[in-house]
Amino acid sequence: KVINYELVGDDQLKAEVTEYVATESIEEHFFKLLDVIDQSMSGDSVVDTSVWVSGFYGSGKSSFTKYLGFALDRSKRIGDRAFLDYLVDQFSKQTTKQKLKTVANKHPLTVIMIDLASNQLAGAGMADVSSVLYWQVMQWAGYSRDRKIAYLEFMLERDGKREAFEKRYSELSGGKTWAEVQSNPLVAATWAAKLACEFYPDIWKDQAEFSKVKLDEANFEEQRVKEMLDIIKRRSGTDKVIFIVDEVGQYIAGRDELILNLDGLAKNIKNIGRGK
């Protein structure tokens, strides 16, 4: 695999993007996609919002999506220069250069990028795409990698108790921060059980009750997409989001249930996100 979403070091990125050859065909597709994004995010109507990037092995699918995502993410920089500027330099047509700058400046976007080849859920086998994406967003938003603890954090935040929870943990642990342990399943689970009954005594009367809780994953996909988009909006301050998912074809190939799940995810994002 030549292009990896996780390789974000300055030297690596600079080498990648400055060696990128934007052919006439690639440039046309960049312009077409950017134009659709601009139209969609400028209005409030339900429009088609999903794009399948197709091509033979080595045709540049991963580089196309990676550089698009990095260019539209205002936080992505190489040294003191925006990644956007580096990509603009690789285009030959003034119309494409201007369209990229216009979309990036006109629409403050949150960009969530995920590579299904490496971002699978621990212990979940071939989890459906919507689940992998949901938990990627949860981690991006600062929740634990452990699903049960992440749900507790989500409850605390929803009820305005998370700050008090983290302060209480710091008091009991001798000054440590919750962020240091939240994704360590053994340590975090012990503290979560201890504090959950303190903050929610009407739900869990003691640690044992919290420890015995089993997660019910049969929640509705529509509700989960609403929750995911709401989390992103709260964290970023914008309701405009682009999800870029790599290696989808190989991940869902020949598995009807995964294909149906991806179809449902696309429809829910389209209908709930209303083009944004």
C-alpha positions as CSV (number, residue, x, y, z in Angstrom):
1,K,0.0,0.0,0.0
2,V,1.7,3.2,-1.2
3,I,-0.7,5.8,0.2
4,N,-1.6,5.6,3.9
5,Y,-4.0,8.0,5.7
6,E,-1.9,7.6,8.8
7,L,1.3,8.9,7.3
8,V,1.1,12.6,8.2
9,G,4.6,13.6,9.1
10,D,5.8,16.8,7.4
11,D,8.6,15.2,5.4
12,Q,6.4,12.3,4.2
13,L,3.5,14.6,3.3
14,K,5.7,17.1,1.5
15,A,7.4,14.3,-0.5
16,E,4.0,12.8,-1.4
17,V,2.2,15.9,-2.5
18,T,5.0,17.6,-4.4
19,E,5.6,14.4,-6.4
20,Y,1.8,14.1,-7.1
21,V,1.0,14.1,-10.8
22,A,-2.5,15.5,-11.3
23,T,-3.4,14.3,-14.8
24,E,-6.0,16.0,-16.9
25,S,-8.5,13.3,-16.0
26,I,-7.7,13.5,-12.2
27,E,-8.0,17.3,-12.4
28,E,-11.4,17.0,-14.1
29,H,-12.7,14.7,-11.4
30,F,-11.4,17.0,-8.6
31,F,-13.2,19.9,-10.2
32,K,-16.4,17.9,-10.7
33,L,-16.4,16.7,-7.1
34,L,-15.5,20.1,-5.6
35,D,-18.4,21.7,-7.6
36,V,-20.9,19.2,-6.2
37,I,-19.6,19.7,-2.6
38,D,-19.9,23.4,-3.0
39,Q,-23.5,23.2,-4.3
40,S,-24.6,20.7,-1.7
41,M,-23.2,22.6,1.3
42,S,-24.5,25.9,0.1
43,G,-28.1,24.9,0.3
44,D,-30.5,23.1,2.6
45,S,-32.0,20.5,0.3
46,V,-31.6,16.8,0.2
47,V,-29.2,16.0,-2.5
48,D,-27.0,13.0,-3.4
49,T,-24.1,13.2,-1.0
50,S,-22.2,9.9,-1.6
51,V,-19.4,9.4,-4.1
52,W,-17.8,6.0,-4.9
53,V,-14.2,6.5,-6.1
54,S,-13.5,3.7,-8.5
55,G,-10.5,2.6,-10.5
56,F,-8.0,-0.2,-11.1
57,Y,-5.2,-1.0,-8.7
58,G,-2.6,1.8,-8.6
59,S,-4.9,4.3,-10.4
60,G,-4.6,6.8,-7.6
61,K,-7.8,6.3,-5.6
62,S,-6.2,6.6,-2.1
63,S,-4.1,9.6,-3.1
64,F,-7.1,11.3,-4.6
65,T,-9.2,10.9,-1.5
66,K,-6.3,11.6,1.0
67,Y,-5.2,14.9,-0.7
68,L,-8.8,16.0,-1.1
69,G,-9.5,15.4,2.6
70,F,-6.2,17.0,3.8
71,A,-6.8,20.1,1.5
72,L,-10.3,20.7,2.9
73,D,-9.1,20.2,6.5
74,R,-7.9,23.6,7.7
75,S,-5.8,22.1,10.4
76,K,-3.6,20.2,8.0
77,R,-0.3,22.0,7.4
78,I,3.2,21.1,6.3
79,G,5.4,23.3,8.5
80,D,4.0,26.8,8.3
81,R,2.1,26.3,5.0
82,A,-1.4,24.9,4.5
83,F,-1.6,21.5,2.8
84,L,-4.2,23.2,0.6
85,D,-1.5,25.4,-1.0
86,Y,0.7,22.5,-1.8
87,L,-2.1,20.7,-3.6
88,V,-3.1,23.8,-5.5
89,D,0.4,24.0,-6.9
90,Q,0.0,20.5,-8.5
91,F,-3.0,21.6,-10.6
92,S,-2.4,23.1,-14.0
93,K,-5.8,24.7,-14.7
94,Q,-6.7,28.0,-13.0
95,T,-10.3,26.9,-12.7
96,T,-9.4,23.9,-10.6
97,K,-7.0,25.9,-8.4
98,Q,-9.7,28.5,-7.8
99,K,-12.5,25.9,-7.1
100,L,-10.4,24.2,-4.5
101,K,-9.6,27.5,-2.8
102,T,-13.2,28.6,-2.9
103,V,-14.6,25.4,-1.4
104,A,-12.0,25.3,1.3
105,N,-12.5,29.0,2.3
106,K,-16.3,29.1,1.9
107,H,-17.2,26.0,3.8
108,P,-15.6,25.4,7.3
109,L,-15.5,21.6,7.2
110,T,-14.8,18.8,9.6
111,V,-13.0,16.0,7.8
112,I,-13.1,12.5,9.2
113,M,-10.8,10.0,7.4
114,I,-10.7,6.3,8.0
115,D,-8.9,3.4,6.4
116,L,-10.9,0.2,6.8
117,A,-7.8,-1.9,6.3
118,S,-6.4,-0.8,9.6
119,N,-9.3,0.7,11.7
120,Q,-11.3,-2.3,12.6
121,L,-13.0,-2.8,15.9
122,A,-11.1,-5.0,18.3
123,G,-13.0,-8.2,19.0
124,A,-15.8,-7.4,16.5
125,G,-14.7,-9.5,13.5
126,M,-15.9,-7.9,10.3
127,A,-17.9,-5.1,11.9
128,D,-20.2,-3.2,9.6
129,V,-18.9,0.1,8.2
130,S,-21.3,2.3,10.2
131,S,-20.0,0.8,13.4
132,V,-16.4,1.3,12.5
133,L,-17.1,4.9,11.4
134,Y,-19.2,5.6,14.5
135,W,-16.4,4.5,16.9
136,Q,-13.8,6.4,14.8
137,V,-15.8,9.6,15.4
138,M,-16.1,8.8,19.1
139,Q,-12.3,8.5,19.4
140,W,-11.9,11.7,17.3
141,A,-14.2,13.4,19.8
142,G,-12.1,12.3,22.8
143,Y,-14.1,9.4,24.1
144,S,-12.5,6.1,25.2
145,R,-11.7,3.3,22.8
146,D,-13.6,1.0,25.1
147,R,-17.2,1.1,24.0
148,K,-18.8,0.7,27.5
149,I,-16.6,3.5,29.0
150,A,-17.3,5.7,25.9
151,Y,-21.0,5.3,26.6
152,L,-20.5,6.3,30.2
153,E,-18.5,9.4,29.1
154,F,-21.3,10.3,26.6
155,M,-23.9,10.1,29.4
156,L,-21.7,12.2,31.7
157,E,-21.3,14.8,29.0
158,R,-24.9,14.9,28.0
159,D,-25.9,15.4,31.7
160,G,-23.3,18.1,32.3
161,K,-21.3,15.8,34.7
162,R,-18.1,15.0,32.8
163,E,-16.0,17.8,34.1
164,A,-17.0,16.9,37.7
165,F,-16.3,13.2,36.9
166,E,-12.8,13.9,35.6
167,K,-12.1,16.2,38.6
168,R,-13.2,13.5,41.0
169,Y,-11.0,10.9,39.3
170,S,-8.0,13.3,39.6
171,E,-8.7,13.7,43.3
172,L,-8.9,10.0,44.0
173,S,-6.0,9.0,41.8
174,G,-3.5,11.4,43.2
175,G,-3.6,14.1,40.5
176,K,-3.7,11.9,37.3
177,T,-5.8,12.9,34.4
178,W,-8.7,10.9,33.0
179,A,-7.2,11.2,29.5
180,E,-4.2,9.2,30.7
181,V,-6.3,6.1,31.5
182,Q,-9.5,6.3,29.5
183,S,-8.4,4.0,26.8
184,N,-6.7,1.5,29.0
185,P,-9.5,-1.1,29.4
186,L,-8.3,-2.7,32.7
187,V,-7.6,0.5,34.6
188,A,-10.4,2.6,33.1
189,A,-13.0,-0.1,33.7
190,T,-12.1,-0.3,37.4
191,W,-12.3,3.5,37.9
192,A,-15.5,3.7,35.8
193,A,-17.2,1.2,37.9
194,K,-16.1,2.9,41.1
195,L,-17.3,6.4,39.9
196,A,-20.4,5.4,37.9
197,C,-22.3,4.4,41.0
198,E,-21.2,7.7,42.7
199,F,-22.5,9.9,39.8
200,Y,-25.5,7.7,38.9
201,P,-26.6,6.1,42.2
202,D,-30.2,5.8,40.9
203,I,-29.0,3.5,38.0
204,W,-26.1,1.6,39.6
205,K,-26.2,1.1,43.4
206,D,-22.6,-0.4,43.5
207,Q,-19.6,-1.2,41.4
208,A,-20.7,-4.8,40.8
209,E,-23.9,-3.6,39.1
210,F,-22.0,-1.4,36.6
211,S,-19.5,-4.1,35.9
212,K,-22.3,-6.6,35.0
213,V,-23.8,-4.2,32.4
214,K,-23.7,-5.7,28.9
215,L,-24.0,-3.3,25.9
216,D,-27.0,-3.7,23.6
217,E,-25.7,-3.0,20.1
218,A,-29.1,-3.3,18.6
219,N,-29.6,0.5,18.4
220,F,-31.1,1.9,15.3
221,E,-28.7,3.1,12.6
222,E,-30.7,6.3,12.1
223,Q,-30.3,7.3,15.7
224,R,-26.6,6.5,15.7
225,V,-26.0,8.7,12.7
226,K,-27.9,11.6,14.4
227,E,-25.8,11.1,17.5
228,M,-22.6,11.0,15.4
229,L,-23.4,14.2,13.5
230,D,-24.4,15.9,16.8
231,I,-21.1,15.0,18.4
232,I,-19.1,16.4,15.5
233,K,-21.1,19.6,15.5
234,R,-20.6,20.1,19.3
235,R,-16.9,19.4,19.0
236,S,-16.1,21.4,15.9
237,G,-18.8,24.1,15.8
238,T,-19.8,23.2,12.2
239,D,-22.5,21.0,10.8
240,K,-20.6,20.5,7.5
241,V,-18.8,17.2,7.5
242,I,-17.0,15.0,5.0
243,F,-16.4,11.4,5.7
244,I,-13.6,9.7,3.6
245,V,-13.5,6.0,3.9
246,D,-10.7,4.0,2.2
247,E,-10.6,0.3,1.2
248,V,-14.4,0.0,1.2
249,G,-14.5,-2.2,-1.9
250,Q,-12.2,-4.9,-0.4
251,Y,-13.9,-4.6,3.0
252,I,-17.5,-5.3,1.9
253,A,-16.8,-7.5,-1.1
254,G,-19.1,-10.5,-1.3
255,R,-20.8,-9.7,2.0
256,D,-24.4,-8.7,1.4
257,E,-25.0,-7.6,5.0
258,L,-22.0,-5.2,4.9
259,I,-23.2,-3.8,1.5
260,L,-26.7,-3.2,2.8
261,N,-25.3,-1.5,5.9
262,L,-23.2,0.8,3.8
263,D,-26.2,1.6,1.7
264,G,-28.2,2.4,4.8
265,L,-25.4,4.6,6.2
266,A,-25.2,6.6,3.0
267,K,-29.0,7.2,3.0
268,N,-29.1,8.2,6.6
269,I,-26.2,10.7,6.2
270,K,-27.9,12.1,3.1
271,N,-31.3,12.5,4.8
272,I,-30.2,13.6,8.3
273,G,-27.3,15.7,7.1
274,R,-29.4,17.4,4.4
275,G,-26.6,17.9,1.9
276,K,-24.1,19.2,4.5
